[in-house]
Structure formats: C-alpha cells, structure tokens
Amino acid sequence: MTEATPLTDPLSSRTDPARAAIVSRMTVGGVVAIMRHTESSLAVDAALALLAGGVVVVEVTLNSAGALGMIEALARAVGNRMVVGAGTVLCAAAVDEAVGSGARFIVAPNTSREVIARAAHHHVPSVPGAFTPTEILVAWDAGADLVKLFPASAGGPRYLRDIRGPLNHVPIVPTGGVNPSNVAEFIRAGAVAVGAGSDLVDRGVVERRDWAELERRARSFADAVRVGRLGEG
C-alpha cells in the first residue's frame, strides 16, 4: 500500500460491523492485557494463562523485540478465543505491518489522525491515547473507536469521573497505573475497559513461567471489572 492509496473515512466507518464486533469484545471483556517487552518465545503460553484467568484481549506493543512475530504466533495459537492487537503504533506504515501480522485493533500512546485513518482503512478499531478534555475530543472527532486515557495514574479515577461529566459520549479506557486495587473504581467512574501492563503481564512472572500466578493476576483484574460494573466494593 502506498501513501497515495485512498483511506477510509474513519468517522463514516465507525459503524463498520467488523470494527464494532471487535470493540464489543474489548468492552465486554473489560481488560486489555498489555505485553510490553515480553519474551517472544513465551508469549503464547502467557496468553493462554491470561485466557484461563478470564482475560480475552491482549495487546503486543511494537517496541517489544519480535513484536510482529509475537502477533502472528498469538493470532495462530488463540484464534477467535482472544482478540490480539498491537500497541505503541506510531505511524501508518506500522498499522499496515501490524494488521498484516494479524492485529485486530490498534493502540497508540498519542493521537495521530494518520494512524486512526489507516486503522479504519483496514476495518480494525483504533484506540489513540489522550489525557486532557481537548485531546480526548480531538481523538474522538478524528474517528477513534475508543480513547485511551494515558497515563491514567496522573489523575486516577476521580479525574476520569470529572472528565466523563461533559464527555460521557466518549468511551474511555484508562491505561497506566491500573491495578487490581483501583480497577473497580475506574469502572465505576465510567471506564468501558482498562488497559494493564506490568501489574498484569509482569515480565518476571512470565520469565519464571509462573503461569498459575499469571492466571491468578488475570482473574483478579477480570473479577475487579465485574465488581465495578455491579457497583460493589
């Protein structure tokens, strides 16, 4: 694909059934497990442990060694049991590579209209990062399917609750500093899902091949999302 190739208008295609189906799985599951610098040879086993713990969405960041190969391996191994996506996607060319490797959603730490448009062209959801109300609206108006509140640790659940007051039409996924002790509060504050990296896919746990511990962590996140949605705790 060249830069001259016409791109799908992300706004006009936000109701694309393919994109909507993936977004539904991401929000129903409620937890996006982020594999950053995960040992590539252990990615499939790690994903299976996450799946056993109730986490059905996994994101592989492209700044991880062997990221595209990991995405390919995960897509083959877990099939439709999990939704595999790419994170830290910073340009249109990276979107092409990630989707070509099997990524079914695109996440970024920033908002790039080019990345959002290229993801829409491939009929996959985009989840750009933003923090302020202005940034969140820029991302949403550009055609994002979900908006990643990043870094969520800077404001916490109270900040998300305040943001959701005027921006309750924007589906927000807090990421960065999310852990089992604050997941339910983020959900009660209006998050449609949460993204979790080292507090879930801990590098040491994976390298030790402690799949029971990884499954336990996944279950704690999944359970916390359910508690938040029930308004308990």
Summary of the structure (lengths in Angstrom):
residues: 233
radius of gyration: 16.4
end to end distance: 50.0
largest distance: 52.7
contacts: 851
relative contact order: 0.17
helix: 48%
strand: 13%
